[in-house]
Structure formats: C-alpha cells, structure tokens
Amino acid sequence: MAGFGAVWRRETDVVVVGSGAAGISVALTAAARGLRVLLVTKDLAGGATPLAQGGLAAALGAGDTPAAHVLDTLTAGAGLCEPDVVAALAAGAPGAIGWLTGLGAQLETKELRLEGGHSANRIVHSGDDATGAEVHRALLAALLGSEVEILDRTVALRLLPGGLTGNPSGPRGMDAAGTPAGARVADATAAANAGPASALAGELVPALPGGDEAGGPTAGGALLNEPLADGVLAGGTVARPADNADGEPGVAGLLAGAIGADGRLTPGVIAARAVVIAAGGLGQAFGTTSNPAGATGDGIAIAAWAGAVIRDLEFVQFHPTVLWLPDASGQCPLITEALRGAGAVLRDLDGTPLMAGHDPRGDLAPRDVVAARMAEVVAGGDAGHVWLDATALGADTLENGFPTVTAACRKHGIDPVTAMIPVAPGAHYSCGGILADLDGRTTLPGLYAVGEAASTGVQGANRLASNSVTEAIIAGRRTGEAIAAAVAPDGCDNHPATGGSLAQPSVSMAAGAAASFAAVRAVPDAAEGRRELAAAMSRWAGVLRDADGLGTLLKEIAGGDLESAATVLDPDDLDLDLASVEAASLRAVSLLIAAGALRRAESRGCHRRRDAAERAAAPWHTLLRWDGRELLVTEEEM
C-alpha cells in the first residue's frame, strides 16, 4: 500500500466506521450533542443488522426482571462476562427499546418470544422474523434526516496516530473545504472528486515496512507467548480502557478508500478527534457463515495494526441453524432460533431428536452447546448436515409467523411445511474484539469501539441470543455521549487544548500504523486466496478445534512456521483495490483467531478443543497486541 498519495481530505469531530445499529447509534447521539460527525461505510443499505431475524432481548414481560436477564447472560457467557457490564446492559435494555420506538421502529413489545438460553419470553421482535430490517430502517431514516455526513462506498484502510488536541479549525457545521455539512450522502466518485488533499495529506502515505524515520518497527515478527509490553501490562494487570495516560499517542484520524465501480480505491485522509470502529463482523473468514460478503473484519484488523489490544477473538459463535446447501460457501440463509422456540426440533439423519439426553434445555440450550452437539453428529457421517423439523408448526405459523425463513427455504426447493430443513452450524458472531468498555473507550486514546467490533464484557465466551442488537444500541448511545463529553472544549479527550486547532496526524506514526503486522506477500489472486483461507479456517478453527490443526492453520496463514505467524501482511505489495484490502483484513483476523485459540488450551463457551475438553477452573481472557515487531499473546485473570 506504500507509494500512493491521498487525493481527498475531510476534517470532522468524529468519524464512525460502520453503518449498522451500533455505528448509527453513535453517529446520531454525537450529532445530537452538536458534534460534526462523518460516517464511513462500505454499504449503507447492507451490513449485518438488516439480516438479524430474532430480535432484541429486554426484560419487559410479566414476571421477568433485569436480574433474570443478567443471570441468563452470565450462564451463556461461560464465566467470561463482566457482571457489572451485563447488569448495565439488562438495566438499559428497556430504554433502548423505547429509544428505537421513538425513532419510529415498529416493534412488538407485548407478545414476546422465547429463544435459546433465555429463562423467559423476552425477545422483542418485528415482522415476525425481520426485526433487524425494521431496526435498520428506523435508524437509517433517522440518520438520513440528521446532520451526519455519510461517505457511502468507502472502506477504512488504516488508523492514523497523532495527538488529539483542541477544537477543529473552521466554524462548526463546515467541512475542511468550507462546504455546509450534514444530511449528505456521498458515494465513491463524490469523495474522490471532493478536491485535492493538502500537502500534509500527501505525506500521510504508508511507508515501507521496516520503520519510520524515527526508527520505528522493522519487518518480520514472531508470535510470542509472553506478557504484553509498553504499558499494556502494569504490575501484571492489563491497562483498562479508562486508564490511558495523558500524553500517550492517540488516534487522530483515518486513512480511507473511496470504492470505484471497478473495485479500485481512491485514498483519502479523514482528520478527527475521535474514531469509532463499528464494523466488527468477520464471518467471511469461514467457509460457511450467516454474515454478508462485506463482513471481512476490517474494523478489528485496522485496530490491531494500530496496536490496540484485542481480547478473546477465539470465541466465534457458530449459529446452529444455517441452511445447508450442497457445495455452498460464503453467506448462507440463517434459520432463526425463534423457530426452535416455537417448537421446531433438531433431528439426526435417522430422525432421532438430536439434543435428547444431551442437555436438559434441549433444542433451546445456548448456541455453543447446540452447535457443538451438531458438529459431533455431522462429523460422524458424510451428509454434512442434520435436520430441523418444523413440520408440526403448520402452514399458518410458518408462512405468517416466519415468512423470511419460509421464503428462503422455498427459494432453494425446500418447503418447511412438509419437509425437514437441512441445517449446519455457520459462523455468526464474534464474541471477542477490540478491548473496550461500554462507553466505547479502547486502549488507544481517541479510538472507540462498539457493537460486534468490541469486547466489552457483555458477551463473554458465548453470546446469549438477541443480546447483540441490544448491546449495539446501548453501547452506541453511551459512546456517542462519552465522545461528546471528551471532545467538548473543556474535555478534549484527556489531552489539553493547544491553540484551538485540530492536531494533524503524525507523519512518522502514520507510517508505522500502515506498516501493518509485517512482511508476508499479499495473495496474488485475492478471491482465490480468500476461498482457500476460509476453507482452512472452517477445517481447523471451526466449531471443534485442536492444537495440531491450529498449528497447521497458523502456518498456512503466515506462509511459514509458527514463529513467523505474526507476519501477515506486506502493505507494499497490496494492490489498492477492495478485494485485496478485504483479503488482507481476513488474513489478519484469521491469524488473531488462530493465535488465541491455540493459546486457550481448554473448552469454554463457543471455543471447543478436542484435545482439551475440560473447562479450566479459573476463567481468564486472551489478550493480543501487535507492537510493531511481534504479536504479543498473554492472559488476564478474571
């Protein structure tokens, strides 16, 4: 990626990466507090939120309580949830529902549904199995009616480090060129034609791996099993998001690429006081997933390249019921868990109930339990799937209560009214992510993370069904408020104002950020390399894992032995097109998943090891951090 020049530029208070429930919630909240907000997204109308079928978890029903919601979440999370954070989620859930309905979302809050892992009917839903689409519709309408500026068809490439100080130059509500801001949607062409970047922006070109002019990181690297350095560990304790010291280098903006019709990128610089990563989906790292094609882990990858601490990324939740199709790969239709809540039954190939005698909660056990049982049965045969039997529900319930599922099945020649549905586990949700608190603060000043991109302590080792959108809304709104307080004239994100101008990203530190992990050559055929990597991830880091397979996987990712596993990308060899950028992000997050999974020699939540079937007595977090030379891997006791 070295050698290109930024040809467009923006300045703003807050840049948000991602246009799902979390990202839009941050943007709306920060804009309502008077901040200039720029939202960057690869696909404004797409993403994972519109695909969510189940709903939002909230203790609204008679006899249900936030305390019961907390207990169910902690149980599903298998010892890695943070109780105080979960309590904040459960307490805030009814208010999140109220905020959404206030924006015009049509949500069913009386006839609540039951899903796996819940002890009560507490799933708020819409359109029976189209809740995500309705939530996104309401949020998008509010976004388009707000003062938020939107860059659609734009991908985040790198975080740009530098001190964050003072107030932005120019009057509030104007962009760097003096153009009125707000309620604008720009596509790639508009972004590229927004005018030439300043001389400084032209200098913000990633340098060759091997370091900046100040003697920065060198090429090469190793996967180390030792404590994190450089202030990440202090006295054996991980520096938490709120513990960033004054004067520590922060994030001052974003290098982004406007996506052309041919997939080529036109690079530009966005200078900002705060950068929010709300693009966390990484399901495309696996061969079969419920996630859309754009869920390539871009947000987590750029945070990792910048040195943010990544936590528990080995915990990838596999949804038990993704529609199985012969020879299918990539995104496959999701069969909502609410179908089992309504009475559908999982069966093996002989028709025997799959979960009978394996868990007292049966088909409504938490997802990790059901997916692991399914994987065992699938591995014992050659069909590649088990059955989901919904025939007893009848045509009226299926066609009117679950129209999305019924239509998806019939599109592929399966009528769930009369025939059982072939299903298999598919990568669905990343329970780990960028270490952050519920206000979005990460280990890098100026960088915030929300939604699936963040590891806040809510999801633990296994996400409870329908907690994801709930968390996205709550954390999104809290993060917007936290940023507004931090970058206000008397806040300045813990950095004192110096002269009232927006500090520019450091040229030398930008070079180090863009040097990525180290020096592996980019895959010549990005599409083919992506398919091969996804197949390897599903084989060695899928529902069931072991040390030998993970070691093999790390060698495949890094192109060398285990000691060179940190060398996942040479930006100098990366073509400036979307396919290559997404392939590089997938390699980065795949490395982090595999490294964490290898380190965690136990079975907990949605991380299951064949060679370490027992759960460790004391829970601990896996922490990963790239320091410019080495990928440092360690543990944090709970």
N, C-alpha and C positions, 0 to 999 in steps of 0.2 A: 504493500500500500504506500510505500515511500515513493516520493517523486511527483506526486500530484499536488496541485495548488487549489486552495479553496476559492471558489468563484462567486459565492454568495455569502451573506452575513446577516445575522439578526442579533439584536440585544433585547433582553427581557429580564423580568424579575425571576420568573420560574419557568423552566422548560420541563414538560411532562412527556415521558416516553411511554406510549401505550394509550389505547382508546377503549379499554374495557371498563367494567364497573369501577375498579379501583382508580384508574387514571382519570376518568371523567369526574369522579367524586372529588379528587384532589383539585382538579382544574376549576370546577365550579366553586368550591369553597374558597380557594385562594383568590379567585377573581372577585368573589363577593366581598372580600376584605380589601379590595382596591388595588391588588397587585396585577401587574402585567403578566399574563400567562400565555405561553406558547405551547401547544400540544403537537407532538410529532408522532405519526403513526404510519405503519405500512399499509393499513387498510381500515379506513374509518368505519366502514359499514360491516366489517368482518370481525375476526377475533373469536375468542372462546366464549365470552359472556353470552352472545346470542344463541349458543348451542346448548346452554345449561337447561336441562329438562326438568329436573326435580323441583328445586325451589330455594327458599331461604329459611333457615332454622331460626325460630324465635318462640319463646315460651309465652304464647298468647292464649292457649286453650284452658278450659276449666280444669282446675286441679293440677295444672303444670306450673312449674316455677323455674326461675333462672337457676336456682341451686341444682335442680334436676338436670337442666341443660348442661351445667358445668360438669356434673358427675358423669354424664354420658360422654362428654367430650374428653374428659380425662381418661376414662376407661378405654375409649377408642385409641387415644394417643399413646397408650402403652408406656407410660412413665416419662415421656419426654415433653409433655406440655408444661407450661408455666402457669400454676393455678391462678395467680393474681391477674394474668393477662386473659386467661379463659373467663374468669369472673367478669372482667370488663367487657368482654365480648357478649356474654349472656345478658348482662345488665343493659348493654346498649342496643341489643337486637330489636326490641320493640320500637325504639326511637328510630332506628334505621328503616324499618318498615314504614313508619309514619312519614319519614322524610321522602321516601320513594313515592308513596301515595300522594303526598303533597305536590310532587312533580308531575303527577298525572298517571302514574303506573296503576293499572287495573289489577289488583292483587286480591286473591281470596284469603281472607284472614279469619273466617269463621269455620268453614269446613276444612280443617287442617288434615294433612296426610301423614302417614307413618312411613319411615324409611329405616334402613338397617342401622343398628346401633343406638337408636332412639328408644327411650322407655315410654314415650308418649307421642301422640299425634301433635307435631309442632312444625310441620313443613308448610309454609306459606307458598302458594303457587298461583299460576295464571295460565289460562288457555289449556288447562289440564296438564299438558306436558310441554309447554312452551314458555316457561317462566323467564328464562334468560332473554328470550327475544323481546318480551314485554318490558323487562327491566332496562334492556339496552335501548329500546325505542324511546322510553321516557327520558332516560339520561341523555341520549343523543339529541332529542328535541330541545332539552334544556341547554345543552352545550351550544347548539346552533343559534339559540336565542340569547346567548351570553356575549360578554366582551372578550372571550378567549379567542386567540388567533390559532388557526389549525393549519399545519402542514401535512396534508394527506400524501400518500405515496412517497414517504420519506423514511429512511432507515437510520437508526442510530449506529454509528461506527466506533467511536471511542469517547471516553470522558476526557476532558481537558483540565488538568490540575492547575491550581494557582490560588492565591489568596482571594477571599471574598470579602470586600470591604465597601462601605459607603452606599450611597444612593445611586441609581442609574443616571447616566447623563441624559439630558433631554427631558421635556415635560412628560408627566405621567400620561399614558394613553397614546404615545407616539413611538413608532419603531425607530431604528437607527437611521433610516433614511428620511425621517420626518413624516411618514405616512400614517394617517389615522389608524389605530389598532382596533381590534375587536370584531367579533361576528364575521370573520373572514375565513374562508377555506381556500387554501392554495394547493394546487397539485404540483407535481414534479416540475413541469415546464415553468409554472409561475415562480417557483422557488429558484430555479436556475437562472431565470431572467430578472431576478429581483435587483440586479445591479452588481457591479464589481465589488469584491471584498476590499477591505482596507489593506494597506501594506502589511500590517501586523497579521491579518488573517492569512495572507500568502505565506508567512513564515511558519504558520501552525501546521506544517506538513510533517507527518510522522517521519522520524529519522530511521536510518538503518538499525537493525538490532546490533547491539554492541555498545550502546550507550549514547548519552547526550554529551554536549560539550563540557559539561561539568564532571564527567567521569562517571556516568550512570551505569545502568545494568549492561552486562555483556551477554552474548549469545550463549546458548547451551543451558543446562539446568538439570536438576535431579529431583526426584520425588523423595522427600525426607520424612522420616517418622521421628520428629523431634519437636520440642516446643517452638511456637511461633516467636519471632524476634521483633525488634524495632518497636517496642512499646505495645505490641498487641497483647503480650502477656506481662503482667506486672505482679511480681510476687506470687506467681503461679495462677493468677486469676486473669481471665480474658477481660480486656478493656471493653466495657459495655457501650452501647451506642451513645449514652448520655455523658460518657466520660472523656470525650475528645478535649484535649488540652488547647488552650488559646495558643495561637501561633503555629499550630500544626498545619502543614499544607493541606488545602481543601480542593474541592472540585469547583471550577469556575466556568464550566460550560460543556458543550457537546460538539463533537465533530459528527456531522450527519451527511447523508447522501440522498439527493432527490432522485427518485426512481423513474427512468425514462421508459418509453413504450417497449424498448428492446431489452430492458433489464439493466442497462448501463446506469451508473450513478454519477451525478454531478455533485461534488463535495462542497460543503459549506460549513461555516462556524456559527454556533449559537452561544453567545456570551450570556451568562445568567448567574444570579446569586445562588440559586438552588436548582439542582437537577433531581428529578423524581423518576425512578425506574418503576414502571408499572406494566412491564412486558415480560412476564416470567414463564409463560408456557414453554415446555421443552419436549412435549410428547413426540415430536417428529424425530427425536433421537432414537426412537424404537421402530421396529418394523410394522407394528400394528398399534394404532392409537385412536382415541376419540378426538384428538386435537386437530385443528385446521392446519393447512400446509404452512402457514406462516409462524407456527409455534416452534421456533428454532432456537430458543434460549438466548436471544440476542441481549436482553437486558442483563441477565446474570453473567453472561460472558464479558460484556464491557466493564461491569463492576469488578469482576475477578481480574481482568487485565490491569485495572487501575489500582489493585492492591486491597480492595475491600475484603473483609472476612466473609467467607461463605460457610454456612452451617448446615450439616445434616442433609446434604444433597443426595445421599444414597437412598433416602426414603422417597421413592417414586411410587405413588399409588396406582395400582392397576385396577381399573373398574372391572368387576367380574363379568359384566354382560355387555360386551361389544358384539355386534352382529358379525358372525363368522361367515366369510365368503371365500370360496376356493381361489387360491393364488392371489388374494388381495393383499395389499400393503399400503402403508400410509394411513390416512384418515378413513375410518370405517364408522358406520352409524352406531350411535350409542343407544342401548336399550335401557331406559330409565329404571333405577332401583325401585321407584314407586310402583312399578308393575308387580314386583315381588311383594311390596307392601299391600297390594290389592289382592294377593292370593296366588300369583304365579309361582310355580315350583321348578327348581332346578333338578334335572334328572341326568343320570349317566346314560350311556348309549343303549343300555338294556331297559331303560325306563324306570330304574330304581331311584327314589329320591336321593339326591346327591349328599345333602347335609344331614340326613337322618343318622343319629348316633355319633355325629362328629362335633356338634356344638348345640347346647340347649336352646340357643336362639335360632337355630335352623337357618332358613334362607335369608333371615334378617340379621344374621351375625355381621359384625363390622366387615368392611370390604377386604381388609387384609386376610381375614380368616377365610372368607368365601373364595377369594382369588387363589389362595394357596391350596385349598382343597381341590379346586377346579384344575389347577396346574398339575397336581399329582395324578388326577384321573386322566387328563389329556396325555400326559407323558407315558401312561401305561397302555395307550392304544395308538392307532395310526390315523384316526379320523381328524384330529386337530381341534375338536370342539366337544362340548356337551350340549344338552338340550335345556331350553327354558320353555316350560309348558304353561301356556296362558289360556288354553282352550276352555277351561272351566269358567273363565270370566264372562264369556259370551260376547256376542257381536256388539251389543249396545255399549257395554263397558269399554271394550277395546276401541271401537270406532268413535265414540263420543268422549270417552274419558282419556284415551291415549291416541289421539289422531296422528301425532307425529310418528310415534313408533309403528303404528299400523300401516301408515303410508310408506315408511321406509322399508318395512318388510315386504309389502306387496310390490314395491318397485323392483325388488330382487326375486320375485316369484314365490314368496312365502306368505301364506295367509294365516296370521296368528289365530284367527277364529277357529280354524280347523286343523292346523298343523303346528307342531312344536318348532321353536325358533332355535337354529344353531347359534351358540354363543361361545365366546372365549374371552379371557382377560385381555385388556388392552391398556397401554399407558395412558393415564388420565390426568394426573395432578402431581405436581412437585410439592411435597410436604416441607422440604428444606428450601434454602435460598440464601439471599443476602441477609446477613445478621442485622436485624433492625428491631426497634421497639414498636409499640402500637401507634406511636406518633411518627413512624417512618424513619427515625434517625438511625444512621448506619455508623460504621467505624470510620468513615471518611467525612470530615466536615463539609457541609454543602451538598452531600449526597443523601437522598432519601429513597426508601424502597417500600412498596406497598403491594398488597394482593399476593398472587402466586409467586411473584419475584422475591418476596420477603420471607424470612424465617423469624417470626415474632414470638413464638411460644404458644400460639393457638393450636396449630395442627399436630404438633408432636411427631410421633413415629407413624401416625396414620390418621388422615383427616376423617372426622365424622361427617357423614353425608349431609350436604346442604349447608355446611358451615362456611364454604368458600366465598360465595357472593355476600353473605352476611358480613364476614370479615372484611371483604373488599370495600364495602360501603362504610363501615365503621372506621377502619384504618384510613381510608381515603379522606374522609371528612376531618378526622383528627390530624392527619398530616397536613392538610390544607391550612388548618388553624395554626399548627405548630410553625409552619413556614412563615405565615403572616406575622406571627409574633417574633420570629427570629430575624427576619429581614426588614422589619419596620425600622424607621430612623433611629429608635433607641435600642434596637435589638442587634441587627447586623450579624446574625448567626454566630454570636460569641466572638466576633472579630471587630475591633474598634474602627469606627469610620475614620478615613484619612482623606480629607479633601472633598468628600461628597461625590466621588466619581466611581464608576464600576471598574474594579480592577480587571486587567486583561489576563487571560490565561498565560501562564509561564511557558515560553517557547521551549526551554530545556526540559521542563517537566512534561510538556505535551509530547515531546519526542520519546521520553521514557514510557509514557502511557501507551502510545501507539506501537511500541515495540512488542506488545503483547507478551506472550509467555516466553518464546524463544525462537528456535530456528528449524522447524520442520517445514518441508516444502508443501505448498498447497496442492491439493489433488488436481491433476490436470483436467479431468472430467468431473466437474463438481457434482453433477446429477448422479453419475455412476458411483462416485465416492460416497455420496450421501446414502444411496441404497445399500452399499456394502457395509457402511458403518452401522446403519440401522439394523441390518440383519445380525451383525456381530453383537450389538447391544442387546437385542432380544434373546440371542442364544446364551450369552454369558452373564448378562446383568438384568435378566427378566425377573419374573416372579420368584424363581428359585435360582440361587447362586452358590458358587463355591470358590475357594481360593485359587485352584488351578485355572478355572475358567476366567476369573477376573484377571489373573496374571497374563493369560493369553490375550485377553481383551486390551489390557494396557499396552502390550507390545504392538498390537495392531493399530491402536490409536496413535501411538508415538512413533511408530516406524522403527523401533529399536528395542533395547532391553528395558527392564523395569526402571533402571537408574536414569534413563533418558525420557521417562514418561512426562516430564514437565514441558518438553519441547513440542508444543502442539501447533505452532503457527509461525510462519515467517511472513510478516506483512509485506516485505519487499517483493514476494512472489505472488501476492494475492491480487488477482485482477479486480478492478473496481466495477464489479457488477453484482447484482443482488444474489445470484446463485452462489458465487464464490464467498460472499460475506456470510450468507446463511450456513454454508458448508463449514466455514471456519468457526462460527458460533457453536454449531453442533459438535464439532470435534472438541472444543473447549469444555462444554458442559458434560460431554460424554467422559472426558478424562476426569473431571471432578467427581462425577457419579461413581466411576470405577474405582478411583483412589479412595473415596470414602467407604465404599462397600468392601474393599479389601481390608481396610483398617478395622472395620467393625466386625470382629470375629464372634458374632452372636446372632441370634434371630430375635428380632423385635419389630412389632408393627408390620409395615409393608416391606421390610428388609428381611428376607428369609435365606439363611445359609444352610445348604445340605450338610456341610462339614462342621457346622456349629449350631445345632438345632435348638439349644437351650438359650434362654434369656439370661443375661448377666444379672447378678444380684443387685448391683448398683447402676442406675442409669447414668449415661454420660452423652455429651454432644460431640460430634466430629466437627473439627474446625479446619478449614483450608484457607491458605493465603499465599498468593504469588507475590514474592518480594522483589521481583525484577531479575532474579537469578535462579531461584529454586521455588518449587511448590512445597510449602511447609504444611505438614499434616500433624495435628495433635488432638488431644481430647480435653474436654472441660467437664468436670464432675458437676452433677446437678446440686 
